[in-house]
Amino acid sequence: MNELFRLDNPIRTYDWGSHTVLAELLGRPSPAAVPEAELWIGAHPSAPSILPSGASLLATIADDPPATIGGADRLPFLLKVLAVERPLSIQVHPDDSQARDGFARDELTGLAPGDPKRNYHDSWPKPELLYALTPFDALCGFAEPEKAAALLTSTGGARLRRVAEALAGGPETAFILLGVWPREDRAALVDEVRASTGDAPELVWARRLAEQYPDDPGVVTALLMNLVTLAPGEALFARPRTIHAYLRGTGVEIMANSDNVLRGGLTSKHIDRAELRTVTDFAPSEPELVLPVAQPNGEELFPTPATQFQLSRISRSVEVAAPGPGALLCVEGEVTVERGSAHEPLRRGEALFIPAAGGPLRVNGTGLVFRAAVPS
């Protein structure tokens, strides 16, 4: 078993992506012909990383789970680079018990794996951590009802005032109201957002969303949520059951290796509002910013309660005693990675997989590298 695997990583092309961000990261001279949204580093079944041999990381792991991932049933994390030029959908991911129960129910329905009407594609929860490489705007968690009501009322719109009044019963009551808003009146509801003149950042963003989604009540849902802008180097953790949406920016994301997502607006995809209400935590909460914690070896760890992943930042020479299974991604500069007899240069946009079997890992140089790992 090799001690390090160089990876060729797939790019996912979604309409909210960028023509230039991932092209520049990977050193391609020309913009992409289509929007490139996500660079995936891992063993996801739909788009696994590829080894120099031509084998996928997924197949390589299946051939020898003890050596590659320590005998687990799958590589539990997926590492990504996100290039967000247009907002993603408002969404929620299930916790552990919700994922297990929901997947079991969906298996009984007869819906095929991958069917867009299916809510649960696997039995895993899906926490996420987003590290901002550029200024990054996001919505995360429900705001305090009084704050959201004041924003809605400030627009002067009669329909938005109804939503503000519903907030007296909490975010869930307003969310339910938006979910059953008459289809023929949704454009008029969103028009009240578009016609607002307030300069609060939440309203500025809501007007942008209204231009893109002129009859989607999700535009108003955004005003029930916390708006957060991350500076480069800051990180945001989205727990399972936390409503969130990424709006604009470039970042490194690490998440549980799951496809479970329930959408709540700003999308043309399937929305199951009854299941969404079951999964969502409607308690108001502040966005959960994660500060790096210096480790004895020189790494900076972004600690979260997730059991599927951990992410650390490396900007100096370090040694990691037990690095696998894991992955390294370089986003700036160049470093040299050593493990046993393996010596690999790692340049901007490149990544390595670190199998479970093997000794300490050394990263030498002054580039900016992220290390994904499984918490011990």
N, C-alpha and C positions, 0 to 999 in steps of 0.2 A: 504494500500500500504506500503510495506517495505521501510525503509529508506536507506538501502544498499543491494545490490545484489552481492553475490559472483559468479564469473564467471568461467566456464570451457571453455577454448578458443581453437578453432580449429587450426590445423597446416596444412599449404598448402605445398605440396611436389612437387617442381619443380626441374628440373635437375641442376639449378644453385645454389641450396642450399647446406647446410652443414650437414654432418652426426653427428656432435658433438655439435654445438653451442646451438641450442635450447634444445637438450637433457640435456646439462649442466645447462642451465638457469632454466629448470623445475625440476632439481634434479634427473633425470633418470640416473641410474648407467652405462648403456651401450649405445654406439653410435646407432643412428637410422639405420635401415636396408636400407632405401632410403634417398636421400637428402631432408632435411627439410629446406624450404626456408623462410616461413613467419608464424608468430604467429598472428592471427587476433583477435582483441578485439573490438566487436561492434555488429551491427545488420545488417550486409550485407546479402541480401537474399540468396546468394549461400553458405554461411558458417557463420551463426550467432553464437555468444557465447551462452552457455547453462547454465541455472540456476540450483541450487541444486534440484529443483522440477522436473527437466527433461524438462521443457518448454524452448523454445528458447527465447533469448532476443527479437528477432524480433516479436514473437507471443505475448510476454508479453507487448510490446509497442503497438501492434495493439489492444490489449484488453482494454487499457486505455491510449490513447495518452496524454490527459491533465496531468495526474499524472506522467507519465514516461518521456515525452519529451516536456511538455508544450503546447501540441496541434499542434505541427508541423506535416508535412506529413511524415517525416522520421527522424531518428537520422542522423544528417548531416555529421558526421565525422566517419572515421574508423581509429583506432589506431593499429599499427603493431610493431612487432620486425622483422627486416630483417636480415637474415644470408646469405650474398652474398659471395659465394666461387668462382663462375664463373660469367662473365659479363652478365648483363641483356641486352635486346634489346635496340637500340637507339629508342627513342619514344618522342611523343609530345601529350599533352592533350589539349582539346579545352577550350576556355573561355565560358562565360555564353551564349552569343547570338549564338556562333557557335554550342554549345551543343544542345540548343533548336531547332535551324533550322536543324541541321544534324539529330537529332533524329526524327523530323517530316518527313524528307525526307526518312529516312530508314524505318519508319513505313509504308510508301506508297509502298515500293519495294516488300513487301511480304516476305522478309527474316525473318525467325523465330527468336525470342529472343534467344540470345546466339549463333547464327550462326557465325562461325569464319570469314566469309566474311563481316560481318556487322561492320561498323565503329562506330556506336553510339548505345549503349545499354541502355542509359537513357538520360535525358535532363539536366544533371548537368555538370558544369565545374569540373575540377580536379586539383586544386593547391595541392602542396605537401611540407612538411617540413621534413627534415631528420636530426636527431641528432645522432652524431657519438658516439657509445660506445667504439669502437676500432678505430685505424687509418682507414680511409674510403676513397677510391678513387672513383671519379665520373667524368663524363663529363657533362658540363652544359653550354649551350649557345654557340653561334658562336664566335670564336676568331677574333681578328682584321685580315683582309685579308692579310696584310703585314707579320704578324707573321706566319700565316698558310702557306703562299706561301714560306717563307724562309725555313720552315721545309720540305715541299714537295721537294723543289729544292735541299736541302742538301742531299737528298738520291741519287742523280745522275740518277734516273730513268727517261727515256724519257716519259713514260706514266704519271708519277706523275708530270713531268714538264708541261704537257698539263693541268692538273688540276690546277697547280699553276698559269698558264697563265690565266685560266678562272676566277680566283679570282680577276682579274682586274675589272671585272663586278660585284663583290661582292659575298658573300657566296651563294646567291641563284643561280647564274650562274654556279658555280662549283658544287653545289648540283644537279642541273638539268643534268649537264654533266654526273655525276656519275650514275644518275638514268637511263640514256639511254645508258650506256656503253655496247658495244656488249657482249652478254652472252658468246660467245666463247672466248673472250679476258679477261674476268674478273679474271681468275686465274693468267694470266700473270701480270695484274695490281697489284694484291695483292702480287705476288711474288716480285715485286719491293720493297714493304714495308718490306717483310721478309728478303730481301737481304741487307737492309740498315744497316749501322754500327754506326750511330750517337748515342750519349749517352743522348740526350735530353729525359726527362721523357715521353714526348708525343710519341716519337719514340719507346721507350722501351715498352710502353703499346701497341702501334700499332703492334709491332712484336708479342706480345702475342696474340693479337686478330687475327692476320694473321694465326697463328698456329691453332686456333679453327675454323676460318671461311675462308678457303683458296680461295674461289671464291666469296666472298661477298664484293661489293664495300663499304659497311658500314665500313669496316676497314679503308678506306681512308676518309670517312666522319668523323671518329673519329679525324683525323688530322686537320679538319676544326674547331674543337670545343675546348673549354677551358677544360684543365685537372685541377682538384682541388683535393687536399688531405686534408681531415679534420682530425685534431687531436681530440682525445677523448674530449668530452665536447663542440665541435663546431657544428654548425648547418647550413644547406644549404636549401634555399627556392627555389623551382622551380615553377615559375608562369605558369599559362596556356599559351600555345603557345610557351613555351621555350623548345628547343630540349635538351634532357638529356639522360644519361645512368648511371646506378650504376655499378661499376666495381668489387669492392672487399671491404669487411668489414662487421661489425655488427653495426646496428643502430636501434633507435626507429624512426618510421615514423608515421606522422599523415597526413591524406589526406581527401579531400572531398569524401563522400561515393558514388563513381561513378566508372563505369567500362569503361569509354571512353578513349581509347588509340589508337593512330595512330602510327604504327611502321615504322622506317626508315632504318633498317638494323640490322645486327648481329642477325638474326632470320630466322627460316624456316616458320614463321607464315605469315598470309596475310598482304601484303603491298599495299595500295592504294596511289600511288605517287601523283596523281592529288589532292586528298583530303588532303594529307599531306602538299603539297605546299600551299594550301588554308589556312590551320590552322596555319602553322609555322610562327613565327616572325624571319625573316632572319637578322635583324639588329644585328651587333656585340654587345656583352654585357659581362660585368664581372660577374662571379658567385656571387650570392647574399647571402653572409654570414650574418647570423642573430646572433646578440649578445644578451645575456640575460639582462633583465632589472629588477633590484630588485624592488619588490612590498612592500608596507607598512607592509603587514602581514608576510613577510619573504620568500614568493615564489620568484622564478626567472622566469619571463615571456619571451618567445621568440616571439616577436611581428611580425606579418605579416599582409598584407592587406586582407587575406582570411576572408570571412564572415561565412564559414562553421565550422571553428575550431580555437582553440588556444591551445598552449602547454606550460605548465610551469613545472619547476623542483623544487622538494621539497627535501631538505637535512637536515631539522631541524623541530622542532615542529611548526606547523602553524595552524591557524584557517581561514576558508574560509566562508564568510558570505552567498554567494549564489552560491553553487557549481554545481547545476544540471540544465539540464542534463549533465552528464560527466562520466568520468572513471578514475580510479587510477590504475597504473601499478608499481609494485615494481621490481627493477632490482638489487638492492644490499641491504643486511641486512634485517631488520624486523622492522615494525612499527605497531602501533595500530591506527585504524581508528574508530572514534566515531561520531555518528549523532543521536541525540535524544536518544532513548533507545537502539540503535544498537551499538555494540562494536565488531569490527572484527580485528583479527590479519592479517597482510598482509606481506607475506614473499617473498623472491626472486622468480620471475616468476609468481606471483599471481596477480590477478586483481579484481577490484570491479566496478560495475556500480552504479552511483549516480543518482537516478531519480530526476525529476524536483521538485516534491512535497517533502517538508521537510525543516528543518532548517539548521543552520550552520554546517559545517563539521570541525572536528578536526583531525589532523594527528600528532601523538606523536611518537617520536623516532628519530633515526639518520640514517636510511636507505636512499637509493636513490630512490625516487618515482617520476613518471611523472603523471601530471594531465591533461587530455584532457577535454576540455569544449567548449561550444558554446559562441562566443563573445556576450557580452551584447549590 
